[in-house]
Amino acid sequence: MALKRLLSKLKLSEALRIQEDLDNPENIHILRDIIQKKPFLYQTYQSFYQDLLTRAQAIAPNGEIVELGSGASFLKQMAPHIVTSDILPYAGVDRVFSALDMPFAPDSVSAFVMLDVLHHLKDSRQFFNQLRHCLKPGGKVVMIEPANTAWSRLIYTNFHHEPFLTDGGWGFDQGGPLSGANMAIPWIIFCRDRQRFEQEYPELLICDLQMHTPFRYLLSGGLSLRQLLPSWSYGLILGLEKLLTPFNRQLGLFMTIELEKIETIPNSNRITPTP
């Protein structure tokens, strides 16, 4: 009870306004303002976007790189060539469409990047069908999503407004573009049901899956709470996280998943990295 009272006092007034209607596109402006005013959060997101860019730009630049579910993202400031997109219309987004029905020609996109998007998609299979249709051979999908670790389960099931249902399926029925979610879906698909994913989508090779970032986002207060530490301590927390890297499978709040569209499937059994 004492902890809940403390969290209530730390709640941002802007976050309370957003929770009144999570699917209101005008919330984007509030979220952008929150990120810009919180250096700890801004630097955490900046590190996420840099990871996405580094992985996406490792392939030949012969097609568009598209950010799905751009929302309050500032990725385009870091890489102006990125095509931003979202299902909701708002100022500053390049294209408006659903990730379940993407307006790209076959084999035309070099990479899709996304941050906290997959767990909001109601039909993951339809999304993967879209990816293998739109991606060039050799093209990549790089996403950062919630992880399922001992630490993350404690945080997500007790202190987050979105459901974290590890016994769920690859989608859900209820909710809007942002209010609908199951934070465990990425873990369900790429960890719990990994063999099924590889059987259903052999063209989408799982190149890498890494757990990371146990503390920085949490201590930033995220998009709901006040920043919990002074901004100058960001480097110290980043250093601590690097020291604790061997324990990321127990502590990580997030995971980065990297997929690559391959042209042919070898006749022998495919070996992919184990998370």
Backbone bond lengths (Angstrom), bond angles and torsions (degrees), N, CA, C in turn:
res aa  C-N    CA-C-N  psi(-1)  N-CA   C-N-CA  omega(-1)  CA-C   N-CA-C  phi
1 M - - - 1.469 - - 1.529 111.10 -
2 A 1.334 116.38 -42.58 1.459 120.08 -179.67 1.523 110.91 -62.86
3 L 1.347 115.98 -39.72 1.464 120.17 179.62 1.524 110.56 -65.82
4 K 1.307 116.84 -40.81 1.465 119.88 179.51 1.529 111.10 -65.70
5 R 1.325 117.10 -36.94 1.463 119.70 177.20 1.521 110.50 -65.42
6 L 1.349 116.00 -39.45 1.461 120.18 178.04 1.516 110.79 -63.71
7 L 1.318 117.03 -44.90 1.462 120.51 179.42 1.521 111.56 -63.26
8 S 1.324 115.43 -35.24 1.465 119.40 177.63 1.528 110.85 -63.47
9 K 1.327 116.65 -38.19 1.460 120.75 179.02 1.525 111.74 -70.51
10 L 1.347 116.03 -28.78 1.464 120.76 -179.29 1.525 112.66 -83.45
11 K 1.309 116.77 -7.64 1.474 121.04 -175.76 1.514 110.81 -64.63
12 L 1.322 116.22 133.03 1.463 121.28 176.47 1.520 109.98 -73.61
13 S 1.316 116.71 137.93 1.466 119.87 177.84 1.520 110.77 -61.73
14 E 1.345 116.26 -34.00 1.467 120.16 178.52 1.532 110.69 -63.35
15 A 1.331 116.11 -38.47 1.462 119.97 -179.46 1.524 111.18 -65.13
16 L 1.320 116.93 -35.55 1.465 120.27 177.85 1.520 110.64 -64.56
17 R 1.317 117.29 -36.82 1.473 121.04 177.51 1.514 110.95 -66.20
18 I 1.335 117.11 -40.36 1.460 121.45 -179.29 1.520 111.13 -64.59
19 Q 1.329 116.84 -40.20 1.452 120.86 -175.93 1.519 113.10 -68.02
20 E 1.325 116.81 -14.77 1.461 119.64 176.00 1.522 111.27 -66.57
21 D 1.351 117.83 -30.14 1.463 122.45 177.98 1.521 107.75 -156.66
22 L 1.328 116.20 88.98 1.459 121.14 -174.37 1.520 112.81 -63.09
23 D 1.326 118.27 -24.83 1.462 121.48 -175.26 1.525 113.78 -94.20
24 N 1.321 117.27 7.67 1.456 121.31 178.54 1.531 109.56 -74.27
25 P 1.348 119.74 118.70 1.471 120.78 -178.21 1.523 113.54 -61.17
26 E 1.334 117.82 -20.55 1.462 120.15 179.21 1.534 111.67 -68.94
27 N 1.336 116.33 -15.86 1.467 119.63 177.71 1.520 112.22 -62.21
28 I 1.323 116.45 -23.95 1.461 120.34 -177.99 1.524 110.70 -55.83
29 H 1.316 117.07 -40.92 1.466 120.69 -178.10 1.528 110.74 -66.94
30 I 1.325 116.51 -36.64 1.466 120.45 177.91 1.524 109.85 -67.11
31 L 1.334 116.99 -43.84 1.460 121.07 -179.57 1.521 111.57 -64.05
32 R 1.317 116.90 -41.32 1.466 120.43 177.31 1.522 110.81 -59.89
33 D 1.314 115.82 -41.15 1.461 120.48 -179.44 1.533 110.87 -65.70
34 I 1.342 116.75 -40.54 1.463 120.90 178.80 1.532 110.06 -60.77
35 I 1.328 116.18 -46.19 1.474 120.32 -178.04 1.523 110.77 -62.82
36 Q 1.316 116.65 -43.80 1.466 120.15 -177.21 1.523 111.88 -66.86
37 K 1.334 117.87 -29.74 1.459 121.56 -176.71 1.530 113.29 -86.23
38 K 1.334 117.43 -8.26 1.466 120.76 -176.43 1.530 109.04 -118.34
39 P 1.330 118.37 94.74 1.464 121.28 -176.76 1.529 113.73 -55.82
40 F 1.316 117.51 -36.85 1.464 121.03 179.65 1.525 110.22 -61.91
41 L 1.321 116.20 -45.12 1.462 121.53 -179.89 1.523 110.62 -69.50
42 Y 1.331 116.54 -42.21 1.459 120.90 -179.76 1.527 110.65 -59.15
43 Q 1.322 116.98 -45.76 1.466 120.22 -178.53 1.530 111.35 -68.91
44 T 1.312 117.38 -32.48 1.465 120.09 176.50 1.516 110.22 -65.02
45 Y 1.327 116.32 -48.18 1.461 119.83 177.12 1.526 111.31 -62.16
46 Q 1.313 116.49 -39.68 1.458 120.39 179.32 1.532 111.05 -58.00
47 S 1.320 116.28 -41.61 1.472 119.65 178.09 1.531 111.01 -67.02
48 F 1.335 117.16 -36.20 1.465 120.27 176.62 1.529 110.29 -63.39
49 Y 1.326 116.01 -48.29 1.466 119.74 -177.98 1.521 111.69 -63.93
50 Q 1.338 116.80 -36.30 1.454 119.30 178.92 1.526 110.79 -64.89
51 D 1.318 116.70 -38.21 1.462 120.80 176.76 1.528 110.22 -63.32
52 L 1.331 116.98 -45.91 1.467 120.75 178.52 1.527 110.88 -59.29
53 L 1.335 116.20 -46.23 1.464 120.50 -178.27 1.525 111.80 -64.00
54 T 1.314 116.20 -45.55 1.464 120.07 -178.09 1.521 111.01 -58.66
55 R 1.312 116.29 -43.35 1.463 120.18 -179.67 1.521 111.56 -71.21
56 A 1.333 117.80 -41.43 1.463 121.01 -177.60 1.524 111.84 -69.68
57 Q 1.324 117.27 -35.89 1.458 120.85 -176.14 1.522 112.78 -84.54
58 A 1.324 117.40 2.20 1.461 120.58 178.06 1.526 111.46 -75.34
59 I 1.340 117.09 -11.10 1.461 120.27 179.17 1.522 109.35 -98.34
60 A 1.335 116.05 167.30 1.470 120.98 -178.41 1.530 110.25 -62.20
61 P 1.343 118.14 131.23 1.473 121.93 -176.51 1.528 112.58 -80.09
62 N 1.335 116.54 63.95 1.469 120.21 -177.54 1.525 112.96 -112.47
63 G 1.324 116.42 19.78 1.452 121.16 177.38 1.511 109.64 -163.41
64 E 1.323 116.73 174.20 1.454 120.83 -178.09 1.530 111.70 -69.40
65 I 1.325 115.13 148.77 1.465 121.76 167.02 1.517 106.51 -108.45
66 V 1.312 116.65 120.81 1.464 122.70 -171.13 1.517 109.83 -115.94
67 E 1.315 115.49 129.85 1.460 120.64 172.28 1.518 108.72 -93.30
68 L 1.319 116.87 123.24 1.458 121.81 178.11 1.526 109.58 -93.69
69 G 1.331 116.26 140.18 1.456 120.66 178.82 1.516 112.41 61.23
70 S 1.324 116.86 49.03 1.469 120.95 -172.89 1.518 112.81 -58.76
71 G 1.335 117.33 -40.37 1.462 119.53 177.04 1.512 112.73 52.25
72 A 1.334 115.63 -126.02 1.461 121.19 -178.32 1.528 112.17 -89.90
73 S 1.308 117.12 14.66 1.464 122.20 -177.10 1.529 112.23 -58.92
74 F 1.351 115.26 146.87 1.464 120.20 171.97 1.530 110.05 -115.51
75 L 1.333 116.07 24.22 1.456 121.00 -179.78 1.525 112.12 -58.27
76 K 1.319 117.23 -37.16 1.465 120.51 -177.98 1.527 111.75 -65.25
77 Q 1.324 117.39 -25.47 1.460 119.74 174.44 1.520 111.11 -67.56
78 M 1.308 116.32 -31.38 1.454 121.00 179.01 1.523 112.00 -83.06
79 A 1.328 116.68 -29.05 1.468 121.75 -177.62 1.531 108.32 -144.23
80 P 1.335 118.15 88.83 1.469 121.88 -174.61 1.527 114.82 -59.24
81 H 1.331 117.83 -20.17 1.466 120.30 -178.63 1.531 112.56 -77.53
82 I 1.317 117.57 -11.58 1.463 121.40 179.78 1.526 110.06 -65.68
83 V 1.332 116.48 137.91 1.466 121.96 173.66 1.525 107.76 -92.61
84 T 1.324 117.36 115.18 1.466 120.82 179.14 1.522 109.77 -85.90
85 S 1.325 115.84 152.63 1.467 119.49 -179.34 1.516 110.05 -154.91
86 D 1.321 115.06 158.72 1.464 120.42 174.92 1.520 108.56 -162.65
87 I 1.323 115.41 163.28 1.460 120.28 176.86 1.527 110.67 -81.26
88 L 1.348 117.08 -21.09 1.455 122.34 179.48 1.529 110.23 -101.71
89 P 1.321 117.84 139.56 1.471 120.44 178.36 1.526 111.24 -82.85
90 Y 1.321 116.16 132.24 1.459 121.17 174.66 1.514 108.52 -161.36
91 A 1.323 115.20 162.55 1.459 120.93 -176.75 1.521 110.65 -62.15
92 G 1.332 116.00 132.23 1.449 120.76 173.72 1.512 115.16 102.15
93 V 1.331 119.08 -12.18 1.459 120.78 178.99 1.529 108.96 -89.16
94 D 1.334 116.83 136.95 1.457 121.22 -175.66 1.521 112.82 -72.95
95 R 1.348 116.45 -43.40 1.465 119.69 -175.83 1.527 109.42 -139.67
96 V 1.324 115.63 145.49 1.461 121.91 -179.33 1.524 108.71 -115.94
97 F 1.328 117.15 115.99 1.461 122.09 177.72 1.521 109.14 -165.01
98 S 1.312 115.52 165.40 1.462 121.37 176.54 1.522 109.82 -87.41
99 A 1.311 116.58 141.85 1.466 120.57 175.47 1.524 111.43 -67.33
100 L 1.335 116.97 -10.50 1.461 121.31 177.18 1.526 111.93 -92.79
101 D 1.327 116.47 -3.69 1.472 121.23 179.11 1.527 107.91 -152.81
102 M 1.330 116.21 80.24 1.456 120.80 -170.74 1.534 111.94 -92.97
103 P 1.342 117.47 138.10 1.462 122.39 -172.63 1.541 113.39 -88.78
104 F 1.325 117.47 47.30 1.457 120.50 -178.68 1.519 110.54 -116.01
105 A 1.331 115.27 145.46 1.455 120.66 177.49 1.527 110.48 -67.11
106 P 1.320 117.69 157.71 1.465 119.65 178.22 1.529 111.72 -58.37
107 D 1.305 116.51 140.30 1.470 123.11 175.30 1.526 112.36 53.79
108 S 1.338 117.36 45.57 1.461 119.92 -173.94 1.527 114.26 -118.66
109 V 1.318 118.93 -16.24 1.467 121.96 -174.10 1.524 109.48 -105.39
110 S 1.330 116.52 130.85 1.466 120.66 179.35 1.524 111.87 -76.53
111 A 1.332 116.89 -37.93 1.468 118.94 -177.56 1.516 110.44 -159.58
112 F 1.316 114.38 146.12 1.453 122.95 167.89 1.530 107.36 -113.65
113 V 1.325 116.61 135.03 1.464 121.51 174.35 1.521 108.21 -123.43
114 M 1.326 116.22 147.95 1.461 119.19 -174.71 1.513 110.19 -159.48
115 L 1.314 115.72 142.43 1.457 123.05 179.44 1.520 109.16 -125.23
116 D 1.328 116.39 116.16 1.471 122.62 179.10 1.523 111.67 55.27
117 V 1.327 116.57 49.77 1.464 121.90 -179.84 1.525 111.66 -114.22
118 L 1.329 117.75 -45.78 1.466 120.30 -173.57 1.522 112.36 -55.21
119 H 1.323 117.48 -39.29 1.474 118.41 -175.70 1.521 112.40 -74.35
120 H 1.345 117.25 -1.90 1.468 121.09 173.64 1.536 112.21 -102.20
121 L 1.331 118.71 -1.72 1.465 121.84 -177.34 1.524 109.93 -88.27
122 K 1.322 116.59 127.81 1.460 120.61 -175.09 1.524 113.05 -73.21
123 D 1.328 118.39 -24.07 1.459 121.61 -176.07 1.526 109.08 -135.36
124 S 1.326 117.03 90.66 1.462 120.87 -176.19 1.522 111.81 -64.61
125 R 1.313 117.81 -35.24 1.465 119.93 -179.56 1.523 111.31 -63.98
126 Q 1.308 117.35 -41.49 1.457 119.73 176.36 1.530 110.74 -62.20
127 F 1.330 116.87 -37.04 1.455 121.35 177.10 1.527 111.04 -63.13
128 F 1.329 117.43 -46.63 1.462 119.88 179.92 1.529 111.15 -65.58
129 N 1.336 116.95 -33.85 1.466 119.67 174.76 1.522 110.93 -61.24
130 Q 1.328 115.66 -40.54 1.461 120.55 177.81 1.530 111.13 -64.73
131 L 1.320 116.75 -40.97 1.463 120.33 -179.14 1.522 111.50 -61.63
132 R 1.316 117.03 -48.33 1.462 118.12 -176.67 1.524 111.77 -70.75
133 H 1.325 117.44 -19.01 1.460 121.29 174.71 1.528 111.35 -78.33
134 C 1.328 117.22 -43.61 1.470 121.67 -171.57 1.516 114.08 -87.41
135 L 1.309 118.25 -30.87 1.458 121.17 -174.29 1.525 112.23 -71.55
136 K 1.324 115.25 142.14 1.451 121.06 169.01 1.527 109.80 -69.04
137 P 1.333 118.86 151.27 1.466 118.79 169.08 1.524 109.75 -57.48
138 G 1.301 116.15 130.50 1.461 120.96 -174.14 1.514 113.38 89.20
139 G 1.338 117.07 -9.02 1.458 121.31 178.30 1.521 111.48 -71.36
140 K 1.330 115.52 161.12 1.458 119.66 -173.61 1.525 112.75 -126.76
141 V 1.308 114.27 155.56 1.463 123.76 168.02 1.519 106.22 -121.07
142 V 1.318 116.89 122.89 1.458 120.89 179.41 1.527 107.77 -124.03
143 M 1.314 115.60 124.11 1.462 119.82 -176.97 1.520 110.79 -134.88
144 I 1.314 116.24 148.07 1.465 123.04 170.96 1.521 107.23 -116.05
145 E 1.325 116.02 125.61 1.455 122.64 -172.66 1.534 109.78 -139.65
146 P 1.320 117.92 167.82 1.467 120.02 175.46 1.528 111.66 -61.03
147 A 1.318 116.17 140.86 1.466 122.14 175.93 1.528 109.40 -95.34
148 N 1.315 114.96 165.30 1.463 121.18 173.83 1.522 107.84 -117.85
149 T 1.324 115.87 94.95 1.463 122.82 177.08 1.527 107.91 -128.80
150 A 1.311 116.34 172.24 1.472 119.25 178.50 1.524 110.99 -56.73
151 W 1.334 116.80 -42.54 1.464 121.99 -179.24 1.521 111.41 -70.34
152 S 1.338 117.07 -45.58 1.463 119.44 -177.31 1.522 111.82 -66.06
153 R 1.339 117.19 -37.01 1.472 119.13 178.09 1.519 110.91 -61.14
154 L 1.318 116.39 -40.92 1.468 120.18 178.02 1.524 110.80 -60.39
155 I 1.325 116.30 -45.77 1.464 120.95 -177.18 1.525 111.47 -71.30
156 Y 1.314 116.83 -50.94 1.465 120.33 -172.88 1.523 113.13 -68.88
157 T 1.328 117.25 -36.22 1.469 118.44 -177.65 1.525 113.24 -80.12
158 N 1.334 116.77 -19.06 1.465 119.43 -177.31 1.523 114.95 -110.29
159 F 1.334 117.29 -24.43 1.463 118.96 -171.32 1.523 114.17 -131.16
160 H 1.317 117.54 18.38 1.457 119.63 179.41 1.520 109.47 -128.16
161 H 1.344 116.09 142.33 1.465 119.56 -175.43 1.521 113.21 -77.20
162 E 1.344 118.25 -18.71 1.463 120.41 -179.95 1.525 110.28 -87.20
163 P 1.340 117.73 144.94 1.474 120.19 -179.77 1.522 111.74 -68.11
164 F 1.326 115.25 148.46 1.467 122.99 177.32 1.521 106.19 -129.88
165 L 1.345 116.12 87.52 1.459 122.50 -170.30 1.521 109.90 -111.61
166 T 1.335 116.47 97.63 1.461 120.32 -174.56 1.526 113.15 -74.08
167 D 1.328 117.50 -12.75 1.461 120.05 177.11 1.526 111.87 -96.16
168 G 1.319 117.29 10.60 1.457 121.55 -178.28 1.520 112.66 -79.90
169 G 1.346 114.34 -178.05 1.451 121.23 178.51 1.514 111.88 -99.97
170 W 1.326 116.20 -157.34 1.461 122.40 -176.24 1.524 112.34 -87.88
171 G 1.296 117.32 9.83 1.457 120.98 179.91 1.516 110.33 -168.40
172 F 1.332 115.77 -165.85 1.459 121.51 -179.13 1.522 107.52 -159.90
173 D 1.322 116.42 168.73 1.468 121.04 -174.33 1.521 113.74 -107.94
174 Q 1.325 117.39 -32.69 1.455 120.82 -169.38 1.526 111.87 -94.04
175 G 1.356 115.22 154.86 1.462 120.89 171.76 1.508 113.91 97.66
176 G 1.345 114.36 164.41 1.449 121.81 179.62 1.520 111.82 -93.79
177 P 1.350 116.94 -165.40 1.466 120.90 -176.45 1.524 114.30 -57.66
178 L 1.340 117.34 -33.97 1.459 120.59 -179.73 1.525 112.08 -113.44
179 S 1.317 116.76 -31.70 1.468 119.15 -178.81 1.526 111.74 -74.78
180 G 1.330 117.73 -25.79 1.452 121.04 176.46 1.521 110.57 -82.62
181 A 1.335 117.63 133.82 1.462 119.40 -178.07 1.523 110.84 -173.27
182 N 1.324 114.72 155.94 1.463 123.56 160.53 1.519 105.40 -143.08
183 M 1.321 116.42 107.97 1.458 121.30 -174.25 1.528 113.42 -63.56
184 A 1.325 116.99 -16.51 1.459 120.29 -177.86 1.529 112.96 -86.54
185 I 1.323 118.77 -6.95 1.464 120.91 -174.75 1.531 112.89 -56.16
186 P 1.332 121.01 -46.18 1.473 118.73 179.03 1.528 112.68 -57.67
187 W 1.330 117.90 -42.24 1.465 121.04 176.94 1.519 110.40 -64.71
188 I 1.329 116.72 -41.88 1.468 120.96 179.85 1.523 110.66 -57.09
189 I 1.333 116.80 -46.47 1.460 121.11 -175.50 1.519 112.07 -73.43
190 F 1.339 116.45 -49.78 1.464 119.76 -169.03 1.529 114.53 -93.83
191 C 1.321 116.82 -9.74 1.469 120.01 178.05 1.527 110.25 -120.07
192 R 1.322 117.15 -66.00 1.465 119.35 -177.48 1.524 111.75 -60.32
193 D 1.341 116.73 -46.56 1.469 122.03 -175.69 1.533 111.94 -108.21
194 R 1.319 116.13 29.96 1.467 119.26 -175.05 1.532 112.42 -57.02
195 Q 1.317 117.67 -44.25 1.462 120.22 -178.93 1.526 110.81 -61.35
196 R 1.318 116.83 -39.79 1.463 120.26 177.90 1.518 110.93 -64.82
197 F 1.337 117.42 -42.22 1.467 120.41 177.49 1.521 110.56 -59.23
198 E 1.314 117.09 -45.81 1.463 120.73 -178.36 1.524 111.59 -64.88
199 Q 1.323 117.53 -31.68 1.452 120.80 177.70 1.533 111.94 -74.07
200 E 1.333 116.32 -40.18 1.460 120.07 -176.73 1.525 112.68 -80.14
201 Y 1.336 116.74 -30.30 1.466 120.99 -175.93 1.535 110.27 -129.79
202 P 1.345 116.80 64.41 1.470 119.13 -178.05 1.522 112.85 -65.24
203 E 1.346 117.19 -18.80 1.469 119.71 178.48 1.524 111.84 -73.88
204 L 1.327 117.47 -19.16 1.466 121.88 -177.06 1.519 109.31 -103.52
205 L 1.307 115.23 91.63 1.459 122.07 -177.02 1.528 110.60 -75.96
206 I 1.324 116.83 129.95 1.464 121.22 174.18 1.530 107.57 -79.67
207 C 1.320 116.09 103.61 1.473 120.95 -177.76 1.516 112.21 -82.16
208 D 1.323 116.05 -35.95 1.465 119.04 -175.08 1.518 109.14 -157.67
209 L 1.322 115.23 148.06 1.463 122.01 174.86 1.527 106.61 -148.71
210 Q 1.319 116.18 114.13 1.461 120.65 -175.35 1.523 111.16 -130.93
211 M 1.331 115.90 131.35 1.465 122.16 172.23 1.537 108.60 -84.07
212 H 1.332 116.54 147.48 1.467 118.39 -177.99 1.531 111.43 -166.76
213 T 1.315 115.45 177.54 1.463 126.33 170.97 1.537 113.10 55.58
214 P 1.322 117.40 68.77 1.471 119.43 179.26 1.526 115.58 -75.55
215 F 1.342 117.74 -24.83 1.467 118.54 -168.96 1.527 116.23 -126.07
216 R 1.327 118.54 -34.25 1.469 120.06 -168.93 1.527 112.71 -59.51
217 Y 1.337 117.05 -48.55 1.461 118.43 -179.05 1.526 110.74 -63.82
218 L 1.305 115.76 -42.37 1.467 120.43 -179.36 1.522 110.87 -60.14
219 L 1.334 117.57 -46.21 1.457 121.70 -177.42 1.526 112.61 -74.05
220 S 1.332 116.63 -19.19 1.461 119.72 174.68 1.524 111.78 -71.31
221 G 1.346 115.69 -16.11 1.462 119.92 -174.31 1.510 112.90 85.14
222 G 1.342 116.32 -3.93 1.460 119.67 179.90 1.511 111.93 58.75
223 L 1.315 115.28 -147.95 1.461 121.51 -178.54 1.524 112.71 -94.84
224 S 1.340 116.52 2.75 1.462 119.97 -174.58 1.521 114.72 -116.80
225 L 1.339 117.16 -31.47 1.454 120.76 -173.43 1.529 111.82 -115.14
226 R 1.315 115.01 164.08 1.455 119.81 173.28 1.521 110.01 -66.52
227 Q 1.312 115.93 153.99 1.462 121.19 175.66 1.523 108.94 -60.42
228 L 1.344 116.36 131.70 1.457 120.90 -172.20 1.524 114.37 -91.14
229 L 1.336 117.63 -15.64 1.462 121.69 179.26 1.525 109.19 -132.30
230 P 1.331 117.89 156.49 1.464 119.58 176.07 1.531 111.02 -63.93
231 S 1.318 116.00 150.65 1.465 120.69 -174.31 1.518 112.54 -61.62
232 W 1.342 117.58 -31.33 1.462 119.91 -177.60 1.523 112.64 -65.61
233 S 1.329 117.79 -16.65 1.463 120.47 -177.17 1.529 112.84 -85.74
234 Y 1.321 117.26 -1.22 1.470 120.02 -177.55 1.532 111.26 -55.22
235 G 1.332 116.92 -47.00 1.457 120.95 -179.08 1.515 112.74 -60.88
236 L 1.326 116.53 -35.51 1.459 120.55 178.83 1.527 111.06 -66.06
237 I 1.327 116.12 -42.99 1.466 120.24 179.93 1.522 110.29 -68.27
238 L 1.333 116.47 -38.88 1.466 119.81 176.48 1.528 110.35 -60.75
239 G 1.332 116.75 -42.53 1.453 120.61 177.32 1.520 112.43 -62.47
240 L 1.338 116.19 -40.46 1.462 120.69 177.89 1.524 110.48 -62.47
241 E 1.333 116.38 -42.49 1.465 119.72 179.02 1.527 111.41 -62.14
242 K 1.317 117.04 -38.64 1.468 119.79 178.67 1.526 110.70 -64.59
243 L 1.323 116.85 -39.41 1.459 120.36 177.91 1.531 111.57 -63.89
244 L 1.340 115.64 -32.91 1.460 120.52 -176.56 1.523 113.36 -93.01
245 T 1.343 116.85 9.91 1.464 120.68 -179.16 1.530 113.24 -51.03
246 P 1.341 120.34 -40.48 1.474 119.37 179.35 1.529 114.19 -59.96
247 F 1.324 116.82 -16.25 1.463 120.57 -177.98 1.532 112.63 -106.32
248 N 1.339 116.88 15.56 1.467 119.89 -176.50 1.521 113.21 -63.09
249 R 1.320 117.77 -27.60 1.470 119.04 178.80 1.525 111.62 -69.76
250 Q 1.312 117.38 -17.00 1.467 121.77 175.58 1.529 111.80 -102.28
251 L 1.356 117.93 -25.15 1.457 121.32 -170.04 1.530 115.08 -114.72
252 G 1.325 118.38 -20.40 1.457 120.08 -172.29 1.525 113.37 -60.08
253 L 1.328 116.40 134.82 1.472 121.09 173.29 1.525 111.16 -88.84
254 F 1.329 116.64 -22.81 1.463 121.84 -176.13 1.519 110.05 -127.85
255 M 1.332 114.80 161.99 1.455 119.55 170.89 1.516 109.48 -139.83
256 T 1.322 114.50 144.06 1.456 121.91 175.64 1.520 108.15 -101.46
257 I 1.335 115.76 127.66 1.461 121.96 179.20 1.517 107.83 -117.00
258 E 1.317 116.48 128.69 1.462 122.00 -179.80 1.524 109.16 -121.07
259 L 1.324 116.29 119.89 1.463 122.83 178.54 1.519 109.53 -113.43
260 E 1.320 116.44 150.11 1.461 121.44 175.60 1.524 109.54 -132.50
261 K 1.321 115.99 134.46 1.458 119.81 176.32 1.524 108.94 -81.02
262 I 1.324 116.39 120.60 1.454 120.78 -179.83 1.528 109.60 -106.53
263 E 1.316 116.20 149.27 1.470 120.95 -174.54 1.514 112.34 -77.14
264 T 1.309 117.57 -43.18 1.456 121.07 -176.18 1.513 109.62 -130.12
265 I 1.300 115.56 156.48 1.457 121.90 179.21 1.524 107.79 -105.96
266 P 1.332 119.08 122.51 1.467 121.09 177.88 1.524 111.46 -57.90
267 N 1.324 116.60 149.98 1.464 120.55 178.26 1.523 111.79 -68.25
268 S 1.344 115.55 -30.49 1.467 118.39 179.28 1.516 110.01 -79.91
269 N 1.325 116.02 168.01 1.460 120.95 179.54 1.519 110.14 -61.87
270 R 1.318 116.24 134.39 1.454 121.12 -179.54 1.518 109.82 -81.75
271 I 1.316 116.33 134.97 1.460 121.11 177.89 1.511 108.03 -110.87
272 T 1.310 117.31 123.36 1.454 121.81 -179.62 1.515 109.10 -121.03
273 P 1.340 117.80 159.69 1.464 119.86 -178.68 1.521 111.74 -59.12
274 T 1.302 117.06 143.81 1.460 122.15 177.78 1.519 108.97 -97.24
275 P 1.352 118.43 127.20 1.464 120.06 -179.25 1.511 111.62 -67.66
